[in-house]
Amino acid sequence: MKQYVGLDISMEETSICVLDQTGGLTFEGCVPTNPEAIAKLLRRHAGNAERIVFETGSLSNWLWHQLRALGFPVICLDARHANAALSMRINKNDAKGLAEMARMGWYREAP
């Protein structure tokens, strides 16, 4: 079954949400913000990831290259577009909102 992942990245910690193709929550958690820790969690909880998305930011270029080199299907989203989409949600959980955007295909990839 396909999985869709949202990463809410901050300097210290990254929140991760994994949804299945029907939108069901399969995993939610946090890891330190480093590619190895993120990759380890993704291998354990999102082995069938179709898309892994996160917003543009100070760490996004570094993480995109590191995770891409490890073979993950990462997509960096335009932060303004993602923020506009996430601001419409009643319950603001950025990792879950990003995972839902990935699942629905409702995003704009950063150039």
N, C-alpha and C positions, 0 to 999 in steps of 0.2 A: 504494500500500500504506500502511495506517495506521501511524503511529509513536507511541510512548509515551516520554515524557521524564521523567527524574528529575533534579532540581537539588539538590545538597548545598551549601547556602549557608554561607559563613563571611564574616567581615568583609573579608578581603583578596581571596579567590578563591572561585569557584563551580565545583564539579565537575559535569559534565554527562554523562549517559548516555542514549543513544537506542536503543530497541529497536524492531524491527518487530513486526507483529501475531502472528508465530509465536514471538516471544521471542528472535530472533536479534539479536546486538549489531551495530548499524550505525555507531555512533560513541561514543567516550569521550574526554573531554578536560576542560581547565580554561580559564577566562577570568577576568579581573578582575571583581569583584562590582560591576557597574554595568549598568543596563538596556540601554544601547546595545550594549555588548560581548556581553551574553547574547543580545540580539535578533539581532545580526549572525550569531552562531554558529548560532542556531536556524534562521534563514532558510537558511543554507548546508547544514545537516545534518539538519534536522527540518522540512522544508517541508510535510509531511503529518501534522503532530502532531495527534493526536486529543485527548490530554491531556498537560499539562505540570504536574508536581506538585512541591511542596516542603513542608517542615515549617514549622509556626509557629515564630517566633523574632523576634529584635529587628529584623531587616530584612524580614521576610515581608510586612508590611502595605504598606510602601513599594514593594517589588518587585512585589507582586500588582497594585497600582494602575498602576504604570508599564508592566508587560508587558501587562496587560489593555487599557490605552489604545493600545498598539501592535498590538492585534488577536490576541494569543495566548490560547489556551484554557487559562489557568492555574487551578490548584486548589491551595488551601492546606490541608494535612492537619493534623489534630490531632497534635501532636508525641508525646503519650503513646501514642496508638494506633500511630503509625508506629514509634516506638522499640520497642514490644512486638513488633511484627511483624518488625522488622529484627534484633532480638536473637536470634531463632530461627535465623538464618542462620549457617552454619559460617564462610563467608568474608564478613567485614563490609565491604561496599562500599556505602555509603549511597546514592549516586547510582543505581547499578544496582538496588539493592533497591527504591528509590522508583519507578523506571521499571517494575519488575516489578509492584509494587502497582498502578500506574496501568493497566497492561495487563490485569491480572486483575480490576480493579474492586474490589480488596480494600483499601478505605481508608475513613476517616471524614473528611469535609470539616469543617474548622474553622468554627465559627459566625461 
